Amino acid sequence: MSFVTMRQIDSTAQSIDALIQTGALEAARDLLRAELGPLSTHVGTVRVEAWCSALGLTRLLELPKAVAAAHVVREMRGTAAIAEFMAIAQTASAQGDEVAEFRALAGVYATGLLVWSGFGEMLRAYSRINALHATLQSRLSKDEATECLAGVMIARLLFGGETAEAATVGETLITLALDDTINKTARLRAATLLAPWFEHTRDGARLHRMTEVLLPLLNDPELPDITRLIFRTSIALADTYLGNKLASTAAEAFAADQLMADVDSYRPDGAPVQWLRFFVYRGAFEVATRSGDQARSGQILDQLEALVNPAEASQVLALHYRRSTRSLRSREYSVSLAHSQRCVELAHTLEMPQPIALLYENGVAAALLGLNRLDEARAIYVAIIAKSMPGHRLGYERMCALIDATVALNQQSGNDVDGPVAGDLLQQSLADYLRICGGRLTANHAQIFPTITQSVVAAIFAHGLGTLAFAEDVRAQGLPPPDAHPVSWPWLLRVRLFDGFSIEGIAAGAHETGKKGESKSIQILQYLAAHAPASVAAQRLADALWPEAEGDKAMRSLDVALTRLRQALPDAALLVRHEGKIGFDLNRVWCDTHAALTLVDELRSYVSASSGVKPTADALIADSRYTQTALALLDLYRGPLLPDSREAFARDRSAFFRSQVAGAVQIGLRAAIRLPDQTLSEEIVRKSVSHGLPADVVRSVITDLQARGEDTSRRAAQLSRVFELART
């Protein structure tokens, strides 16, 4: 199909008007018949109707050309074609031409899907297009069927309730798209509309096969450039959503950068096609986003915003939706909420079918969840579940389960519910979350809500509910551990140095001493754990473990031992060497030393508030966190670091940790001794002494109590007996 410039079309229109005025009606008829398509596209069907009336032409005879012209309107002007197709369908219905009506209604759906608009018109025509399909499906030619079935398939995808309702039509349409006896442009248009169907059916393999078969058509010089561009963009977009990569022979033709360059250079009337540029750039944004190129996706999104036609609500919606999802991935939840709320308003304006509109309501709920507005988020999810189709509910039910588990966690930590009740509620909520998620970790939960998901996952393992498959998901998705570094988290490696060395996760037998090189490898591991979370200079590590070595022999020995250690680890990347320093990947390795320092910092933060105002003694005592944290630290410490080691670094780090833990526990000790719970206080005193902390620290606190008054003196005397017993 050749394209006529606006100047030529205007000249043709003026000629028709002049011929009618001079009475040369037959010449006017011939000119109108010859150029009906371009004229309908650019001057509109109303003016063409007036000419037909003046010339005695019936639309019945010219409807096929009018439909063809409306397809050109769709490709050139986008949304404008919906009105053109609807006008043709009404004319065809009045004249009894069901085939033309069917073709025109199919064009409405084809246009609506591409430009994401016209939902009200499509919904109102839904029963009619289904009726025409039932009546005409056996009477259509191959070319007519290719055109019409595409519209039926889309109608059923959008309004039929389930993808299965479009399956039979889709299968027939695939056969037609691959039939080389059918018009090439019609085949590519049908394949363009099949791309979203493959996306819905999650059948990337068949999408590839169809694309490979149709690829040669893209080089056909008779194919309109704009049809080629729309096809390439639609296929690339569907393939992106499916997470696939096209075969190498097709890669260049469907590359996002090439598509953007091609659409920018396509200027049929001296200017680029606005809606098509928006369509192509939208697809390029999705490609960049799903590839993880945040800088690139942000750049394209800014370009996309510059292309928006403010009069096109669908384009405004598309921009806000992409801003909302990008903000959500960046955890800018307030920004995402504002964009999502605007999306809901625009979806209502566009009369979107409910299953699609729920997508934008989900955006609002997700942003509220990120903002920790749990009750509001849950209420929206419950409403979405009630309105969505059964096959679409699972994702929303998983979100509700995540919220319920978080609420139960908050209730337990905030003492909103009595202890045993809170524990039972939490246990049940965690079990429900695992059940609804199929025992796996949902990727979106980990990526978009890492803090909330961290807490739930940590609680799952703390309660002994985490399976091997769930642990593998946590590791595979790279969910970082909470700041508290709980030992029950699914670490790849666990290293303990307090009260003796032990390790979990390393190859069996790898830490046996006496074998050449292996004991030094384990000493490297111990050294790194003793200094965690800091990395240590490689030269310092070599000098510490090979103090007698001369020249660079220590560094060579270190490299050999590191190689052996990496071979024994579950993942060599657990050891990180960067800019001359060596350390652990602390998102996957747990060290009791690191966890202890975290608790030390937490205890110290209690008495050095960020506000600069230190809490009073009574305030410390009233807050059970201090005592509980002190107990947690003592449970972790257990005794001196590497007590059997002869290495100088072990002695130095043992003294360091003894001092750090003693000073921090003293804070919790002073609070605990004045608590009404005598058992708790006694436990802290007993553990402090038995774990080898300086006895004078404990004695000084008790002595201080004895000097305070009668009640506290009696308590101090009781604790003194516990102290002597523990020391003995």
Buried (B, 14 or more C-beta within 10 A) or exposed (E): BEBBEEEEBEEBBEBBBEBBEEEBBEBBBEBBEEBBBBBBBBBBBEBBBEBBEBBEBEBEEBBBBBBBBBBBBBBBBBBBBBBBBBBBBEBBBEBEBBBBBBBBBBBBBBBBBBBBBBBBBBBEBBEBBBEBBEEBBEEBEBBBBBBBBBBBBBBBBBBBBBBEBBBEBBEBBBEBBBBEEBEBBBBBBBBBBBBBBBBBBEBBEEBBBBBEBBBEBBEEEEBBBBBBBBBBBBBBBBBBBBEEEBEEEBEEBBBBEBBBEBBEEBEBBEEBBBBBBBBBBBBBBBBBBEEEEEEBBBBBBEBBBEBBBEEBBBBBBBBBBBBBBBBBBEBBBEBBBBBBBBBBEBBEEBBBBEBBBBBBBBBBBBBBBBBEBBEEBBEBBBBBBEBBEEEBBBBBBBBBBBBBBBBBBBBBEEEEBEEEEBBEBBBEBBBBBBEBBEBBBBEBBBBBBBEBBBBBBBBBBBBEBBBEEBBEBBBEBEBBBBEBBBBBBBBBBBBBBBBBBEBEBBEEEBBEEEEEEBBBBBBBBBBBBBBBBEBBEBBBBBBBBBEEBEEEEBBEBBEBBBEBBBEBBBBEEBBBEEEEBBBBEBBBBBBBBBBBBBBBEBBEEBBEEEEEEEBEEEBBBEEBBBBEBBBBBBEBBBBBBBBEBEBEBBBEBBEBBBEBBBBBBBBBBBBBBBBEEBEBBBBBBBBBBEBBBBBEBBBBBBEEBBEEEEEBBEBBEBBBEBBEEBEE
